[in-house]
Structure formats: structure tokens, C-alpha cells
Amino acid sequence: MSKRLTGNLNTKYMEAANKLHLSAESNRKKVVCYVESYTDIFFWRSILDDFRRDGIEFQIMLPSRTNLSRGKKQAMMNRLGENLGKYMIACVDSDYDYLLQGTSPTSREMLTNPFVLQTYTYSIENYQCYAPSLHEVCVMSTLNDRRIFDFEEYMRLYSNIVYELFVWSVWLYRNNMYKDMPLNSFLNFVSVEKMNIMKPGDAMEDLRHRVNRKVAYMQRNYPKAKGKLGPLKQELETLGVTRDNVYLFVQGHHILENVVMAAMDPVCTLLRREREREIKNLANGRKQQMDNELASYNHSQCPIDQMLRRNTDFKDSDIYQLLKRDIEKLIGLILEDEPDESDKPASSAISAEDIPSAARETGSFDESAWRNA
């Protein structure tokens, strides 16, 4: 047992602290929610605020106040692990762990522990890049509501193009062969390059050519995958992955920076120039009035990347409903009046029998090597 108080923080400690601080004026149960990084704080606050109700108060925190360690392992495994419970939970990005379906220790913990909330998308950035919300993000940034680009069709087409290679990537990770196509290598193949929003088809065809060439390579060099990818696609569909929404499950930073921003930057530039031309035309040569109006417009704008990271218009997406379901279940556990001996009940989310046969074939998953790859 640690000699320091901070070394013994667990859900029981938080429960005792709650009882100590309860008063007639404030009888809320405080639930500490550990997240992976600074950028996660606003995201999880914007979600958990929707579930505030009498008796519960969520407090978002980083897992360490003594060093700069961050990430899922820090938030969920290294420091917290078995200490999680009704009054101390972890909120983490799913990465590939949701799609691995229990073939790694972190995946099993994340899927079976009711006190771990996961995004189900690869990360929070995938939610922020939810296609139906991207036009509204442009409006928030440029204050110009004209639609000059179809973001929903763009993200749908992107997903369809990268789908086959994405399935290969998941298959390799499930079979402990991720070194044959590491994540960084996969992301290089699925980047959008030289986007011209007036002719987006050129960039999409270039992407299609690169992806198809890599898929053909995989088919030639991994004959043992024959007959395995079809069932995997069916299973992924039950998990929410379709040809039209793959962008939600590819690394979020990559999607934001190398797919969404590749189109959003030029779109927002055109919208700003259009608004500035409109102001100049309406000024009719009155320079002082024109300068004042342009200055006001410039001061009212916000950088597009900041607007993306503040985007919360994703809560009607199908994949978000899985996270919403988990939060409702968690609240039910917190509000239970009966004492909980273990304070960590087993979940029916996944069992050894649920792990896909393709994943069981290779035995244990070498997670430490994967995390360091």
C-alpha cells in the first residue's frame, strides 16, 4: 500500500469524500472523470452536461497532477485500473480497441468495465468531423452561410474509397500482424493530397489509385486472408462500421488535419473573400465605412480549426447512441441505493466466447509491441 494519500485514491475514497462534503444545500454525488489530455476536457464536459440530473455532478480531470504523462494507458490502466468505480471513472478514445473486440488487455478492459466510457469512434476528433455538421462549422468560422461544397458527399466518397484498405488494417491488427502495415503507413495511403475544391474529383481519383494499388498488393501477398475478410466486414457492420462512415474509425487527428481541413481551408478562404467583396461593393467607394465594416467582419471571425474542436453537433449520429447508452447505464449504477461489495460489477458487453474466431486464431495479442510501434 502506498504511503502517500494520492497513491490510495480510488472509488471508495471518492465515496467517502462525497459523504464528508454532503450538506442539506448540496446533496449531489460527485463523480470524478479522468480523461486523456487537455483537449478532451471540453469534449467530455459538453457530453456529460447533457446527463446532469439531481444527485450527480461530474468533474473532469487529468489522471496525473504530478507529471505530464497522458493517454489512455495513464487514464485507464497504469494509475487507475481496479480503482475505478461509481465515483471515479475513465473517459477514453476507443482507438482500434473497440474494433479489436477483446483481443488485447486494454480492449478487454475497455469493453467489460462499466466505469470506462469510450468514444466508439477512433477518437474525439472523429466526432468533431461528423460530416453533416461541417457546413455549420464553416458558418461559425466565416459568418457566411452559402453552400459551395458538399461535405457530406465528400466524406461519404472518401469512406467508400478507403473502406477495403481499412478492413485490411483491422484484420492485420486482430491477427497480431500490424507491423506489416503500421498505422502510420496506412495513414499515408489514405491522405487527401492537392485538394482543389473546384475539381475535388482529381484528389479523390489520386486517393483511389493509391488505395487500390495497396489493396492489390495485400491480396497478392496475404493469400491466407482469403475467406476471412468477408466475415470481418459483416462483423464490423454490426459494430457500426459501414462503407459510408469509415472516416469515423480512422485515426481522428489524421481525419481532421489531412482530410477535413484539406477541404475546409480552401472552402473557408473562398467564403471569406466572397463576404469581403460583398462589403466592398456595398460601400460604394465610402472608404472609411468600408474599412470599419471589414475590420468588424475580421474581428468576428474565428479560426476554422478552433471551431472544429468546439463542434458538438454530432449527437444525432448513430455511433454516438452507443456512448449515450453507456452513460445511461453508468448513471443507473451510480444512483443504485444497494451497497456494491466489489464496486466493479461484471459487464455483459463481451466475453471470451464473443471474441471473433479470426482474432482467437493467433492467441494472445502483443499489445505492448503494438502501442510502441
N, C-alpha and C positions, 0 to 999 in steps of 0.2 A: 504494500500500500504506500502510495506517495506520502511524503511528509508535508507537502505543500497543499494548501486548500484547493488551489486551482487544479491540482492533479487528481482530485477526487470529485470533480464536477460531473454529475450525472443527472438523470431524470428525477431520482429520489431527492437529490439536493434541491433541484428546482421546485419540486413539490413542497418541500419543507419551507423554502423561501417564500413560496406563494402563501402558505398558511400564516407565516410570520407577518406578511405585509397586508393581508386582507383586513379590511375595515368595513364599517357599515356603509360608508360612502362609496367605496370601491371594492367590489367583490369579484372582480374578474380574475380568471386563471391566466397567468402569463405563460405563454409558450415560446421558448427561445428557438429561433430557426437559424441554423448555421448554413451559410451559403459559401460558394467557392471563391468569389472575388468581388471587388468593389462594384463592378458593372452589374452584378447580379442583384444587388440590394434593391434598386428601384424596380426591377422586373418582378421580383417576388413580392415586394410590397404592393405593387399595382394589382397583383393577383389575389393575395391573401386579404387585402382590404375588402374584396367582394364577399368574403366569408366571415367578416366580423359579425358577431352576434353577442347577445347577452351572455356573459360568463367567460368569454375568451378574448384574450389580447395577444397578438403575435408581435414578437420583437425580432427583427432581422439583424444578424451579427455575422462577423467573420469568425472562423474557427480558432484563430490564434491571436492573442493580444501581446505575445512576447516575441514573435518573429514574423517574417514576411512570407512564410510558407502558405501556399494557396492551392486550390484544386480539389477535385473530387476525393482523392485519397486522404487529403487532410481533413476535408469536411465530413467524410462519412466513415472512414476506416481507421486511419492511423491514430487519431486522437479521441474519436467518439465511439464508433463501433457499438459494443454491447451497452454503452451508457445511454444510448438513445431510448426515448420512451415518450410518454404522454406530454411531458413538459419540456422535452428537448428533442428536436427533430433536425434532419438534414434535408436541404433542398439542393438538388444537383442536376447537372446536364446529363442526359442519357448517353451521349456519345454513341458508340456502337453497342453498348451493353444491353440496351433494350432488344436489339435485333439478335444479339448473341443468345438470348433466351437461356441463361443459366450455365453457359459453357465456360465461364470464368468465375472466380470467387467474388469479384466486385459485382458482376451481373447477377449472381445468385442472391447476394445480399440486397441488392437494389430491388429485385423483383419480389423478394419474400418478406422484407422488413416493412411493416405498415407505417413506420416512423421515418421512412425515407421517401420524400417526394421527388419524382423525376419528371423531366420535361416531356419525355417520349419522343420529341424531335431531337436531332443531334445536340442542339444547344439552344439557348435563349435567342440567339441571333436568327435562327430559322423562323421563329415566331415573328420577330420584328420584320422579317422579309416576306411575310404572308402576302401572297400575290394580290388578292382583292383589296388590300389596304394600301398598296403602293401609290396609287394616284392621289389618295388623300394626304400621304406623306409629302408628295410633291407640292400639293396646295399649301400645306403648312409651311413649307420652306420658301416657296416663291410667291405666295399670295396671288397665284394665277390659276384659275380653275379650268382652263381649256385642256381638253384631252388631245394630246398629239402623239401618244404612244400607248399601245395596248400591253400593259404589264402582265395581265393575266394570261394572255396568249403567249407572250414571251416566256414566262416561267413554265407554262404547260409544254411548250415546244422544247425548251431546254431539258425538262424532266424526261420527255419521251426519248430524246437523243441519248442521254447518259444512262438510261434505265438498265440496259443489258450489261454495261460495264460495272454499274453499281452492284448488280446481283453477283457478278463475278467477285467483286471486292468482299461482299459479305460472305460468300462461300469460302474464300481463302481464309478469312479471319476465323470462321467457325471451325475450319479444319486445321488450324494452327499452321497455316502456310502464308501468313500475312507478309512475311519477308519477301515473298515472290512478287508482290505488288504492294509495297508500303503505302500508307495513307498519302504521304507527300507525292509519291509517284502517281497515284490515282488522281490526285487533285490537279496535277499538271496536265493530265489528259482532258479534264472536264472544266477547264477555264475558258471564259469567253474573251477572245482577243480581237483587237482592232474593230470595235463596235462602231458602226455608222448607223444612227437611228433612222436615217432616211433610206437606208438599204440594209436592214438588220439581217436579211436572208443570207448575205455574204458571210457574216460572222457565224451564223448558225450552220452553214454548209461546211465551213472550215472546221467547226467543232465536230460535226457529224463525221467528217473524213478522219479526223484523229481518233475518235472513239471507235469507229468501225474497224480501223486498222488494228487497234489494240485488242478488240474483241476477237478478230480473226486470228491474231497471234495466240490468244488464250485458248481458243478452240483447237488449234493445231498442237499446242504444247501440253495441254492438260486433258488427254482423252478420258481419264478416269472420272471427269466431271460429267460425262455423257449420261443422261438419265437422272442426274441429281439436281440440275438447275430448275427443271420444270416443277418438281415438288417444292423446292425452295421458294420459287415465285409464288406458288399458291399459299405457302405459309406466310410469306411476307405480306401478302394481300390481307390475310386475316389479322395481321398486326397493324394494318392501316397504310401499308406502302403500295401505291399504285403507279402506273406509268405516268400519270399526270402530276403527281406530287412528290417525286423523288427529291426535289430541292429541299424538302423539309427534313431529310435524313442524311444529306451530305454535310460535311463539316460546316458549321454555321458561319465562322469567320470567312471561310472561302466563298460561300454563297453571297455574303454581304459585300465583300470587297471586290471579288472577281467576277461576279455575275450580276447582282442587282446594281451596284454602283457603276458598273460598266455601261449600263443604260441610263441610270438616273442622273449621273453627272451631265451628260450632253442634253438630256431632256430638260433638266432644270436650268441649264445655261440658256437654252432657246426660250424658255418661258420667261426668264428674267429679261432677256433682250427684247422680247415682244412687249412686255409691260413697260419697259423704259421707252421704247419707240412710241407707244401709245401716249405716255406722259408728255413727250416732246411734241407730238402732233397736237395735243390738246392745249399746249401752252401758247401756240400761235405767235412764237417769237418773243414772248414775255420771259426774258432770261431769268430774272430774279424768282418769279413764280415757278418756273421750270426747275431751277436749282433747288428750291425749297422742297418741291414735291419729290424730286429724285432723292434728296437727302432723307426725307421721311420714309420713302419706299425702301431705301437701302438699310435704314436703321430697323425697319420692321421685319426684314428677312432673317432667317436662321439657317445655319449650315445644314445641308441635307443629311450628313452623317449623324448629327445630333438629333435631328428629327426622327431618323430611323431608330436610333437607340431609345427614343422615348415613345415609340409606337406601341400602343396597346390594343389596336384594332384587329385582334386576331381571335377573339373569344368566341366567334361563331364557327371556327374551324372544327372539323371532325376530330382531329388529333388532340385538340385542347380538351375535348369532352372526357378523354381518358384521365387527364390530370385533374379535371374538375371532380370526377368520380372519386379519385383517391383522396382529395381534400375532404370531401363529404364523409368518406369512411373514417378518416383521421379525426374529424370533429366529433363523430359519433363515439369513437374510443375515448376522446378527452372528456366528453360530457357524461360518460358512464359513471354511475354512483357506486357500483360494486367495486371493492378493492381488487386490485390486479396483482396477484402474487409475483409473477415474473416481470410484469410491466412490459413484456415484449411478446405478445401473443403470436402464434404462428399464423402465416397468411396462406390462403389457398391460391395465391397468384401463380405459383409454379411449383412443381415437384420434380423429382428425378425422372419420373415417367414422362413428364411433359417436355423434357429436353429432346429436340429433334434427333432422329436416328443419325442423320448426317453429321451432327455435332458429336454424338457419342462414339462414333467410329474411331476417332483419333485419341480417345481417352482424355486425360487432364489437359486443360488449356494453360499454356505457358504465358500467364498474364504479365509477369514481371518483365519478360523479354519484350512483350508487345508494348507495354507502357513506355519502355525505354527505347523502342525502335525509332 
